[in-house]
Amino acid sequence: MKKVLIASLILFSGFLNAQDFQGMAVYESKTSTADFMKGMGGNREITPEMQKNMEERMKKMFEKTFVLNFDKSASIYKEEEKLEAPGQQGGGRMMSSMMGGGGTHYKNVKTEKVIIDKEFFGKEFLISDSLPKLAWKLEGESKKIGQYNCFKATAVRPSSDSDFRNFRFRGKDDEKKEGETKKDSSNPKTNLMDQWEKPKEIVVTAWYSPEIPVNQGPENYWGLPGLILEVNDGTTTILCSKIVMNTKDKVEIKPATKGKQVTQAEYDEIVKKKMEEMKEMYGGKRGPGGGGRFH
């Protein structure tokens, strides 16, 4: 294994030294829909047929394909565009943004900057910030992903107010914090959005390959001695399905420039306030991801 790894590193170093080196990795992202469907279970207005249709739509919505184009210092991570059903374009884009998709995700590990463009309720935002640094713990476990030898790393990161993939439906039987009143999700007067909670921290497990010595990965993940080929945060798994080295068709690896420029914290606050506004406007019946527009 060591001989294979050394040979791979020598071969890849030749690619890296090329002036116009560029690689491409395809990732398949899947998010569990169990909690989201559990959250809808107490709604008396939803029939079994509606429930089934919702499950099918959410499954498709939460299964995404992304492409990461990278060079020695920067990368662009973008969701593959799919045709949406008529009448769902607006809502589909908004939900995609809230579930980790939409727009382009630019990372520069040399300058440690990240720039993401997002559409939220019909408004374009350009999130510009420093790359988050995770305190990765390199584990001893290894496995193969495709033809690449990978090693395990773990880290703990704070959860995001604008990414709903890790929100959890508590339910009426869950333990409540001290002083909090139990609520029945089947009660029409209960605000369903109050039944959702965001964990403070998320445990992340990543698998990286030193055979591809690029400090990159999907989404905001980076900082390991090799390309990250798999990430799991408890609800979402992102797995690399294809890698092409020294691609012939070069992609312009530059950040987006359109949209209202905000920091990640400012964008999170915008999303949080909009969801609070929706909770008051609609009584929370839609849960995370309802409709509406900015005024």
C-alpha positions in Angstrom: 0.0 0.0 0.0 2.8 2.4 0.9 4.5 1.7 -2.5 1.2 2.5 -4.3 0.7 5.7 -2.3 4.3 6.9 -3.1 3.8 6.1 -6.8 0.5 8.0 -6.8 2.0 11.0 -5.1 4.9 11.1 -7.6 2.4 10.9 -10.5 0.1 13.6 -9.0 3.0 15.9 -8.2 3.6 16.0 -12.0 0.0 17.1 -12.5 0.3 19.8 -9.8 3.5 21.2 -11.3 1.8 21.7 -14.7 1.0 25.4 -15.2 -2.6 24.9 -16.2 -3.4 21.9 -13.9 -7.1 21.4 -13.1 -9.1 18.5 -11.8 -12.8 17.6 -11.5 -14.7 15.6 -8.9 -18.4 14.6 -9.0 -20.2 14.2 -5.7 -23.6 12.6 -4.9 -25.3 14.3 -1.9 -28.2 12.5 0.0 -30.0 13.9 3.0 -32.3 11.9 5.2 -36.0 13.0 4.9 -37.1 11.1 8.0 -37.3 14.1 10.4 -39.0 16.2 7.8 -41.7 13.7 7.1 -42.1 13.1 10.9 -42.7 16.8 11.2 -45.5 16.7 8.7 -47.1 13.6 10.4 -49.2 15.6 12.9 -50.8 17.8 10.3 -54.4 16.6 9.9 -54.8 18.5 6.6 -52.3 16.1 4.9 -53.9 13.0 3.4 -52.0 9.7 2.9 -51.9 10.3 -0.8 -50.5 13.8 -0.2 -48.0 12.3 2.2 -46.8 9.8 -0.4 -46.4 12.5 -3.0 -44.5 14.7 -0.6 -42.1 11.9 0.3 -41.3 11.2 -3.4 -40.8 14.9 -4.1 -38.6 15.4 -1.0 -36.5 12.4 -1.8 -35.7 13.8 -5.3 -35.1 17.3 -3.8 -32.7 15.9 -1.2 -30.7 13.8 -3.7 -28.3 16.1 -5.6 -25.3 15.9 -7.8 -22.5 18.4 -7.5 -19.3 19.1 -9.5 -16.1 20.3 -7.9 -13.6 21.9 -10.3 -10.3 22.6 -8.6 -6.7 23.7 -9.3 -3.8 24.0 -6.9 -5.4 26.7 -4.7 -9.0 27.3 -5.6 -12.2 25.5 -6.4 -15.8 25.9 -7.7 -18.5 23.6 -6.3 -21.8 23.8 -8.2 -25.0 21.7 -8.3 -25.8 20.1 -11.6 -28.9 21.8 -13.0 -32.0 19.6 -13.4 -35.3 20.5 -15.1 -38.0 21.3 -12.5 -41.7 20.6 -12.9 -43.8 23.5 -14.2 -44.8 25.9 -11.4 -42.0 24.7 -9.0 -39.1 26.7 -10.3 -39.2 29.5 -7.7 -40.0 27.3 -4.7 -37.5 24.6 -5.9 -34.7 27.1 -6.1 -35.4 28.5 -2.7 -35.7 25.0 -1.1 -32.5 24.0 -2.9 -30.7 26.9 -1.4 -31.9 26.1 2.1 -30.9 22.4 1.7 -27.3 23.1 0.6 -27.7 23.5 -3.1 -28.1 26.4 -5.6 -25.6 28.9 -6.9 -21.8 28.5 -6.9 -19.5 27.8 -4.0 -16.0 29.3 -4.4 -13.1 28.4 -2.1 -9.6 29.7 -2.2 -7.4 27.8 0.3 -4.4 30.1 -0.3 -6.3 33.3 0.7 -8.6 31.3 3.0 -11.7 33.0 1.5 -15.1 31.6 0.5 -17.7 33.3 -1.7 -21.1 31.8 -2.2 -24.0 33.1 -4.3 -27.5 32.2 -3.0 -31.1 33.0 -4.0 -33.4 33.3 -1.1 -37.1 34.3 -1.5 -36.3 35.8 -5.0 -33.4 37.9 -3.8 -29.7 37.3 -4.8 -27.1 37.2 -2.1 -23.3 37.1 -2.3 -21.9 35.6 0.9 -18.3 36.6 1.3 -16.3 35.4 4.3 -13.3 33.6 5.7 -13.1 29.9 5.2 -14.2 28.2 8.4 -11.4 26.3 10.0 -12.2 22.9 11.5 -10.1 21.2 14.2 -9.7 18.0 12.3 -8.7 14.9 14.2 -6.9 12.4 12.0 -8.1 8.9 12.9 -6.4 5.6 12.2 -9.1 4.0 10.1 -8.8 3.6 6.3 -10.9 2.4 3.4 -11.1 2.6 -0.4 -13.4 4.9 -2.3 -13.2 3.8 -5.9 -9.5 3.3 -6.6 -8.3 5.7 -3.9 -7.0 4.8 -0.5 -8.8 7.1 2.0 -8.3 7.9 5.7 -10.8 9.0 8.3 -10.9 12.4 10.0 -13.5 13.8 12.4 -14.4 17.3 13.6 -17.1 19.2 15.4 -18.6 22.3 13.8 -21.3 24.8 14.8 -24.6 24.3 13.0 -26.0 27.0 10.6 -29.2 29.0 10.9 -29.5 29.0 7.1 -29.0 25.3 6.4 -32.0 23.3 7.3 -30.6 19.9 6.6 -29.7 19.3 10.3 -32.9 20.7 11.8 -34.6 18.1 14.0 -38.3 17.6 14.7 -38.7 17.1 18.4 -42.2 15.8 18.6 -44.6 15.7 21.5 -42.9 12.8 23.3 -39.3 14.2 23.2 -37.8 15.5 26.4 -38.1 19.3 26.7 -35.7 21.7 28.3 -36.4 22.8 31.8 -39.2 25.3 32.0 -40.4 24.6 28.4 -44.1 23.6 27.9 -44.9 20.4 26.1 -46.7 21.0 22.8 -48.9 18.6 20.8 -48.1 18.7 17.1 -51.6 17.5 16.3 -53.2 20.5 18.0 -54.1 23.0 15.2 -53.2 25.9 17.6 -49.7 24.6 18.0 -47.1 26.4 15.8 -45.3 23.6 13.9 -42.2 25.6 13.4 -41.8 25.6 17.2 -41.4 21.8 17.0 -38.2 22.2 15.0 -34.8 22.6 16.8 -31.3 23.2 15.6 -28.5 21.4 17.3 -25.7 23.6 18.6 -22.9 21.4 17.2 -22.6 18.8 14.5 -20.1 16.0 14.4 -18.6 15.6 10.9 -16.8 12.5 9.6 -14.7 12.9 6.5 -12.6 10.5 4.3 -9.7 12.1 2.4 -7.1 10.6 0.0 -3.5 11.7 0.3 -3.2 10.2 -3.2 -4.8 13.5 -4.4 -2.8 16.0 -2.3 -5.1 18.9 -2.9 -6.4 20.9 0.2 -10.0 20.8 -1.1 -13.4 19.1 -0.6 -17.2 19.6 -1.2 -19.1 22.6 0.3 -17.0 24.4 3.0 -14.9 21.4 3.8 -11.2 21.6 3.4 -8.0 21.5 5.5 -7.0 17.9 5.2 -3.8 16.4 3.6 -5.7 15.2 0.6 -8.9 15.7 -1.4 -12.0 14.9 0.7 -14.0 12.2 -1.1 -16.7 11.6 1.5 -18.4 13.7 4.3 -21.2 12.7 6.7 -22.7 15.1 9.2 -25.4 12.8 10.6 -28.2 13.7 8.2 -26.3 14.4 4.9 -23.8 12.2 3.1 -21.7 13.6 0.3 -19.8 10.9 -1.7 -17.4 11.3 -4.6 -18.4 9.2 -7.6 -16.0 10.3 -10.2 -12.6 12.0 -10.5 -10.8 13.3 -13.6 -7.2 14.6 -13.3 -5.7 17.3 -15.5 -9.0 17.8 -17.3 -8.8 18.9 -21.0 -11.8 21.1 -20.8 -10.8 23.9 -18.4 -13.4 25.7 -16.3 -13.0 29.2 -15.1 -12.5 29.0 -11.4 -13.6 32.4 -10.3 -16.2 33.6 -7.7 -19.6 34.9 -8.6 -20.0 38.7 -8.5 -23.7 39.4 -8.5 -25.9 39.8 -5.5 -26.1 41.7 -2.2 -22.8 41.2 -0.5 -23.1 39.9 3.1 -21.1 37.8 5.6 -22.2 34.3 6.6 -23.5 35.6 9.9 -25.5 38.4 8.2 -27.0 35.9 5.8 -27.9 33.5 8.6 -29.7 36.4 10.4 -31.6 37.3 7.3 -32.8 33.7 6.9 -33.7 33.5 10.6 -35.7 36.7 10.6 -37.6 35.7 7.4 -38.5 32.3 9.0 -39.8 34.1 12.1 -41.9 36.4 9.8 -43.3 33.3 8.1 -44.1 31.7 11.4 -46.3 34.7 12.4 -47.8 35.1 8.9 -48.7 31.4 8.3 -49.1 30.1 11.8 -46.1 27.9 11.2 -48.2 25.3 9.3 -45.6 24.9 6.5 -42.6 24.4 8.8 -39.1 25.1 7.3 -39.2 26.1 3.7 -42.7 27.8 3.2 -43.5 30.4 0.6 -43.3 34.1 0.4 -41.1 36.9 -0.9 -39.1 39.8 0.4 -41.0 43.0 0.7 
